[in-house]
Amino acid sequence: MRIDLHSHSSASDGTDPPAEVMRRARAAGLDVIGLTDHDTLSGQDEARAALPPGLTLVSGMELSSRLDGHSVHLLSYLPHGMNPELAAETRAIRDDRLRRGRDMVARLRELGVDVTWEQVLALAGPASVGRPHIARAMVAAGAIGAPAEAFTGEWIGAGGRAYVSRYGLPPARAVGLVRGSGGAVVLAHPGAVSRGWRIPDGAIADLARAGLAGLEVDHPDHDEAERARLRALAAGLGLLTTGGSDDHGLLTGRRLGAETTSPEAFGQLMASCERPA
């Protein structure tokens, strides 16, 4: 089996609709795909309706949390959906994305970039606004040549001139809310220093005690040395190790299936999910 547990659609900051993500997943030879849009399950119904024969969909989202002023992303697999408390928190996160987006656009305009909030909203459509939408607007304005160039200190990378922080749950509380919905949580790309910060091992140990199920070890942003380090850490903490492409469509070169999860780890992850009381 080929299993990719981390992908995004136009329900958040990917470029392709959920149905197209499912088609591409099967064309890439995948047997299981996790659709994990940021802080929303809104693309799941469309994805499920479009499933090609032979492809299994794992319902999930990449939940935003914050620790010591830094973003921590939690791949949250929710086969039974969200309970009311988790749903309310994800609404709060999405609402604050709008405030943050407007503030970043204002800062960019102060820096001479001719982007507007209306352009960003048009690019996002019904999706939750994210930095990739702002990056695409910057490309359209001619300020940068490609969206990746926006994610630096020059522009909207963490700590950058136009960067604005946003609301996120404390990670341990986020893990508890997902577990309370009958789900399982994997820490996304924990060693991706290119994102501006790497979560400390001690904090990962705290999350393991709070109910974290695993670490996303096989990720495009991790080199072989980092993968080996994370595997050893996971083994010491009794955590599963997973893999995912973190595909965002055109923004990441349509790389579904570039990283995968073993069938054994997938089976254990799904077995850790329970129906909420």
N, C-alpha and C positions, 0 to 999 in steps of 0.2 A: 504494500500500500504506500502511496505517496500522499503526505499530509502536510498542508501549509496552514498554520494556525494564526496568521497575521496578515490581513489585507484590508484595504480601504476602498470605498466607492464614493460616488458623488453625494451620498447621504451625509458625508462630512467633507474631507478635503482631498479625496481622490478625484480623478477626472472622468471615470466611466460609471454609468449607472449600475446598480446592483445586478440587474439581469445580464449585462455585458460582462461583469466580473465573473459571474457563474459560467458563462460561455467560454471565457478565456481560461478559467481554471481547468475546465475539462479538456480544452484544446492543449493545455500544457501538460496533460497526462496526470492530473491530480485525481485522487479518489475522495479526498476530504478537504474542504476549504473552510477556514474560520473567517467570517466577515466581522471585522472588529472596528467599525467606525468610531470616531471620537465622541464619547459621551452620549451615544444614541443607539437605539435599536431600530430606528425608523426605516432602514433599508432591508430589514429581514424578510418582510412579507413579499416584497418584489423579488428578492433573491430566491426565496423558497418556491414561488410560483414559476420561476424560470429554470429550475434545476434540471440540467440534462441527465439522461439516464446514466447511472453509475457514479454520480457525484453526490456526496453527503455534505450538507451544510451544518456547520457548528455556529449557533447563534452566540454573538458576543459583542463586546465593545471595548475600546481602549479608554479606560476611565482616568480622568485627570486628578492627580493629587499633588500636594506640595509639601516639601520637607526642607526646613532651614532656608526658605526663600527660593528653592529650586523645584523644577517640575519633576515629578515621578509618575511614569505611565504604567498603568496596571491593566494587563490583558484579562478581561473579566468574561468568563464563559458562563452564559446564563440560559441554560436550556428551558427554564420555566419562566423566564421573564424577570422583571424587577418588582420588588415589593414597593409599597407606597413611599417609604422613607428614601430608598435609593432613587426612585423615580423623581422625587422632589429635589434631591441633591443634583441630579443630572440636569434638571431644568435650570437650577440656579447657576450651574457651570455654563450652560449654553447661553443664558441671559448675560452673564458677565463677559462672554466672548464678544458680544455685540458692543458693550462698553469699551472693552479693550481694543477692538478693531477700529472703532471711531477715533479713539485716542491715538493709535498708531498712525492712522491716516493723517490726522492733524499734525503730528510730529513730522511726518514725511513731507507734508506741504510746507512746513516751516523750513525744511532742509532743501526746498526747491524742486521736489518731485511732484509732477503734475498728475496726481491721482485724486480721485474723489470717492467718497463713501458710497455713492450711487453705483460707481463702477464695480466696487468690491462686492456690493450686494447682488449686482447682476451676475457676476461670476459665480457667486455662491449659490444663487437660486434658492431653493427651499432648504439647503443644507445649513448646518451650523457653521458660522464664519470662523475661518482659521487663518493662520499666517500664510499658508500656500495661496489662498485667494488674493491676499494683499501682494504677494510676490508676483503673481500672474498679472495683476494690475500694473505693477511697476515695470514689467516687461513691455506691456502694451503702451506705457507712457514713454518708453525708450530710456528709462533710467538705468536699466541693467539688461544684459543680453539673454539671461536664462534665469528661471526661478531660483535655482540653487544659489545664485550670487546675492540674493537678498538675505540669506541666513548667515550673516557675518556681523562683526562689531560695527561695520560701516553703516548697516541698515537695521534689520529686525531680528538678527541673531540675539541669543541671550546676552543681556548687558549692552546691546548695541545702541546707537544714537537714537533710534526710533522705537526701541523695544519697550513694551509695557507688560508688566506682570498681570496675572489674572487669578481668580479664585480657584482653589483646588482643595479637596478634602485632605485632612491628615491621612497618610497612607494606611496606618493601622485601622483607623475607623472605616476607610474605604473597603479594606479587606473584610472587615466584619459585616458591612452592609451587603456585600456581594455574597458572602457565606450565608447571611440571613435570608437571601433570596434563593438559596439552594444552588449557588454557583461556585465556581472555582477561579482562583486568581493566580496569574503568572506575571512576574515582574518583567516588563518589556525592556529590551536592549539595555541591560543594566551596566554594561561596560562601554557604552558608546560615548567616549570622551569628546568626540567631535561635536556632540550636542551641548558642550559647555560645562558639563558636570558629570561625575560618576558617583552613584550612590555608594556610601561607605559600606564595607562588609558588616560592620556592627549594626547598621540600620537594617540590612537585609536579614541578619539574625533576629532582630526584633520582629520583623514582619513574619518570619517563619514561625515564631512563637504565637503570632496573632492569627495564624491560619493560612499564610501564603502556601500555595501548592507547588510552585516551581519557578525556575529562571529560564528566560528565553536566551539560550546560549548561542544557537546557530542563527545569526542575524547578519545581514550584509555589512553592518558597521563594526563587527567584531573580527579582528584578525585571529590567526591560529593561536598565538600566545594567550590572548584574552579568553578565547574559548576554553583552552586548557585550564586556565586559572578559575574560570567560572564553573567548569565541571567539578573541579576539586572542591570548590566552595559549596556547591549544591550537594555533593556527596556527604560532606561533613555536616550539613544541616538537615539531611534527609529530604531534600527537595528534588522534584522531577526536573528534567532538562527538556526544553522544547525548541523548535525552530520555526521560523516564519520569514517570508520574503519582505514583509512591511511594504507591499506593493501599493503605490498610489496612482497607477495607470501611467499616463504619459509623463508625469512628474518624476517617476523613478525608472522609466524605461520599460514599463510593462514586464516585470520580472517575477510574476507568479510562479511558484515552484522552485525559485532559486535557492531557497533554504527550506528544509522539511523537518518534521517531527517523527520519531520512531513510532511504529504501531504500538509497542509496549508502553511507551510514555503516554501516548494518546489514550490507550485503554485505561491506564491508571488515573489519568486526569478526569476522564468522563465518569469513572467509578467514584471519584471523590465528590461529584455533584449529587445533591440530595433534593428531594422535594421539600420545599419550605413547610414548616409546621402550620 
